[in-house]
Amino acid sequence: MVKPAVAVILLVIAGQGPGSAVAAPSTETAKRCIHYAYLVYPHKRPGSVHMSGDRQAYFTDCMAKDGNVPPPSSSKP
């Protein structure tokens, strides 16, 4: 026989399962974030000094904010 207190605990634990999962960012969000990351930190020529990881940090931050970052200003005329 299951005690009532144990049954309540099992029901509470079972209720916190898959329903509390967070959805992954969409494909459009990832495309927008990688596009913005390359606008802010453009690709360097082969043989130049390696990047400092700023582009990856920008992309990670953008994905964490679900793509809700201001569009970077373009330095091209």
DRENGUSE-517282 format. One line per field, with one value per residue: x, y, z of N, C-alpha, C in turn. Coordinates in pm, whole numbers, plus 50000, padded with zeros to 5 digits. Example, Ala and Ser with C-alpha at 12.3 -4.5 7.8 and 13.67 -1.06 7.14 Angstrom:
n.xx = 51319/51285
n.yy = 49431/49775
n.zz = 50780/50708
ca.xx = 51230/51367
ca.yy = 49550/49894
ca.zz = 50780/50714
c.xx = 51320/51290
c.yy = 49670/50003
c.zz = 50780/50787
END
This chain:
n.xx = 50084/50056/50167/49985/50137/50368/50252/50159/50401/50515/50331/50374/50641/50618/50460/50634/50784/50825/50679/50802/51007/51220/51176/51379/51577/51459/51522/51536/51610/51870/51994/51970/52121/52381/52429/52428/52646/52859/52844/52913/53162/53361/53479/53818/54117/54290/54570/54600/54599/54450/54102/53957/53754/53533/53327/53199/53117/52937/52744/52655/52547/52343/52181/52107/51943/51734/51746/51670/51815/51953/51974/52295/52483/52566/52887/52953/52931
n.yy = 49882/50220/50503/50804/51046/50981/50927/51182/51321/51179/51244/51520/51531/51393/51570/51772/51704/51664/51892/52122/52184/52386/52548/52519/52772/52920/52842/53071/53260/53174/53211/53491/53577/53477/53616/53885/53864/53830/54074/54255/54155/54113/53872/53774/53805/53519/53398/53613/53752/53546/53545/53685/53551/53701/53712/53464/53492/53704/53582/53374/53525/53658/53439/53355/53561/53514/53623/53884/54141/54465/54564/54563/54858/54947/54987/55041/55263
n.zz = 50000/49916/50081/50158/50162/50017/49772/49699/49671/49457/49254/49232/49146/48903/48761/48693/48477/48136/48065/48155/47986/47780/47473/47180/47009/46701/46350/46196/46386/46449/46199/46171/46391/46331/46098/46189/46362/46185/46056/46257/46342/46102/45853/45854/45655/45518/45696/45861/46196/46444/46537/46838/46954/46979/46790/46823/47088/47061/46896/47066/47277/47139/47065/47319/47390/47228/46973/47002/46962/46891/46545/46392/46311/45982/45850/45596/45312
ca.xx = 50000/50133/50125/49937/50244/50453/50175/50159/50536/50530/50251/50440/50760/50574/50405/50740/50862/50844/50609/50886/51117/51224/51191/51504/51557/51421/51624/51545/51687/52011/52043/51982/52232/52510/52444/52467/52780/52956/52844/52986/53300/53376/53578/53955/54190/54373/54706/54602/54592/54324/54000/53964/53634/53425/53214/53129/53052/52821/52644/52601/52464/52225/52097/52052/51836/51637/51755/51619/51925/51937/52055/52419/52491/52657/52992/52970/52851
ca.yy = 50000/50344/50603/50925/51146/50936/50944/51325/51355/51122/51323/51650/51507/51354/51688/51864/51639/51724/52018/52235/52197/52512/52525/52567/52885/52882/52851/53212/53328/53139/53278/53633/53597/53456/53727/54001/53841/53856/54217/54322/54104/54056/53767/53823/53740/53406/53433/53722/53710/53479/53624/53669/53481/53799/53676/53353/53546/53781/53485/53306/53622/53679/53320/53353/53661/53469/53710/54018/54236/54567/54537/54641/54963/54913/55087/55063/55377
ca.zz = 50000/49906/50178/50091/50147/49907/49649/49666/49624/49323/49161/49212/49064/48769/48696/48653/48373/48005/48049/48191/47890/47707/47330/47120/46919/46565/46247/46156/46490/46431/46078/46199/46485/46264/46004/46268/46415/46078/46028/46364/46340/45967/45827/45831/45546/45560/45736/45958/46336/46476/46609/46982/47002/46995/46703/46888/47207/47013/46850/47184/47346/47055/47077/47454/47392/47127/46856/47031/46974/46787/46426/46393/46210/45874/45833/45453/45266
c.xx = 50089/50077/50081/50047/50336/50381/50172/50294/50558/50450/50315/50562/50720/50519/50509/50825/50873/50775/50694/51004/51105/51249/51323/51475/51528/51539/51644/51627/51836/52070/52065/52102/52367/52535/52491/52610/52886/52954/52926/53133/53324/53487/53714/54019/54271/54515/54712/54590/54454/54230/54009/53843/53517/53304/53132/53055/52928/52709/52577/52507/52334/52129/52033/51936/51728/51631/51705/51734/51905/52023/52181/52417/52596/52760/53017/52883/52733
c.yy = 50124/50444/50730/51029/51109/50954/51090/51367/51301/51200/51459/51633/51473/51475/51786/51809/51718/51859/52139/52254/52329/52481/52584/52687/52838/52897/52996/53292/53300/53207/53427/53661/53579/53567/53853/53985/53869/54003/54293/54283/54035/53952/53829/53746/53623/53451/53547/53665/53651/53572/53594/53594/53575/53763/53564/53402/53626/53687/53416/53398/53647/53560/53313/53452/53631/53565/53850/54113/54343/54535/54622/54746/54924/55024/55116/55180/55336
c.zz = 50000/50005/50105/50069/50031/49774/49605/49610/49483/49219/49132/49123/48921/48692/48648/48540/48245/47986/48080/48097/47815/47560/47280/47031/46777/46469/46204/46258/46474/46309/46102/46289/46416/46163/46077/46321/46309/46034/46131/46363/46205/45958/45798/45716/45600/45591/45835/46099/46364/46552/46759/47039/47020/46911/46768/47012/47169/46970/46969/47261/47270/47067/47216/47467/47289/47008/46879/47063/46866/46666/46428/46283/46107/45858/45686/45409/45182
END
